[in-house]
Amino acid sequence: MKILILNGSPAGKDSITLYTMRYIQQHFPDHDYETLHVGQQIRKLEKDTAWREALAAAELIVFCYPVYTFLAPAQLHRFIELIRESGVDLGGKYATQLTTSKHFYDVTAHRYIQDICGDLGLRYVRGLSADMEDLRSRQGQQEALAFFRHVLWSMEQGFSEPVSVRPARAELKTASPAAEPLALEKKPDRIVIVTDSTHDGAGRLQAMVERLKNRLPCRVEVADIRDFPFAGGCLGCFHCAGDGRCVYRDGFDTWLRETIQSADALVYAYSIRDHSMGSRFKLFDDRQFCNGHRTVTMGRPVGYLVDGDLEAEPNLQTLMEARAEVGGNALAGIAVSGRDPDREIDQLAASLCYAVTEHWLPPKNFYGVGGLKIFRDLIWQMQGLMRADHRFYKQHGFYDFPQKKRGTMMAMYLVGGLMRNPKLRKKMGGKMTEGMTLPYRKVLEQDEKKDKEA
């Protein structure tokens, strides 16, 4: 069988992810393997179309990549755009994916590729999400082989994951730019709109940006990443680990910090493309690794202007909420051209101003708490390399382990011992939950007492 490996890592043959695929190849030698280093050679592949023959000949396509900022690296995004533009017929072929990460939003990355496979007519078999260290353990090696054995079995049986059923496409509307600034007493100083107008469908995204600019009663700057002279995508080289300076000398790290991250609030404006924000925006996201794993805009609200049918993109909705949660940003709102853009843009403008002036920041949900704990553990282990990250995490109290709540632990031992006594358990009956609410009743009573005293 002809198996084509699309290596999305910018490290090329030195990719950690690719080593897992190489391990699989050694144990399944009866197949014809070919590897395209799309992550490392994307500029070349934009000009040389020989890769089309490899795609056409493949019976199984393996998307092999490290997870970068919730999704695949920007270089792989760009190659997917090239596949679509080429018109190569992949209908009926099989596909799967193999990733390495620390399991930080590997689910959104995998769903992205699965949705792409559905668009291309590929028959998708569930992929493998491995930890970066897994191949070094016996268990990880066995899991890699079991994964590929399952892929081959699924192909023999003719099995694949069902294709997601998309709702009917919503009518996309153009926002009205004619609007007065909001009449507010408290106003932010400066808000930056980061946009990529490369794929602006019929000028809808620009119209949304213009309306938001007109509604915000403060200084608004638009940073169009289409115009920035990117030298390339993130290489994952860790050159920035020590001092935050990128290996590229295109000035992005300085521009990012001085122009964008210095704002009171940020709005990201993009058109949906290939179930994401498109390769250019993904390149912008990936290059922010010059900040390491530091949530440098923590406390500042964010919003989105989205041109497209967002209701048909649940994975993209999850991604935007998760980014805000992990970053410690209040998500002020998402205005979409597929719904009621004028009303939603006006609401976003008011919500951004409120969040800035009132310092509103809701507590994190699972997306934020779980995601941050993954990086907390990672940076603790890598503190010798990621020194800037380590200092940031210490300064902001992210290292909340071990949990030394000895009073709570002792109380739970005491209650547990009592509950193991059948006579006491019978006597207590349903009063256990009543006892558990005692500390909370105390809070209300103390609050009521303060109100009376005031």
Secondary structure, 3 states (H helix, E strand, C coil): CEEEEEECCCCHHHCHHHHHHHHHHHHCCCCEEEEECCCCCHHHHHHCCCHHHHHHHCCEEEEEEECECCECCHHHHHHHHHHHHHCCCCCCCEEEEEEEECCCCHHHHHHHHHHHHHHCCCEECCCEEEECCHHHCHHHHHHHHHHHHHHHHHHHHCCCCCCCCCCCCCCCCCCCCCCCCCCCCCCCCEEEEEECHHHCHHHHHHHHHHHHHHHCCCEEEEEEHHHCCCCCCCCCCCHHHCCCCCCCCCCHHHHHHHHHCCCCEEEEEEECECCEECHHHHHHHHHHHHHCCCCCCCCCCEEEEEECCHHHCHHHHHHHHHHHHHHCCCEEEEEECCCCHHHHHHHHHHHHHHHHHCCCCCCCCHHHHHHHHHHHHHHHHCCCCCHHHHHHHHHCCCCCCCCCCHHHHHHHHHHHHHHCCHHHHHHHCCHHHHHHCHHHHHHHHHHHHHHHHC
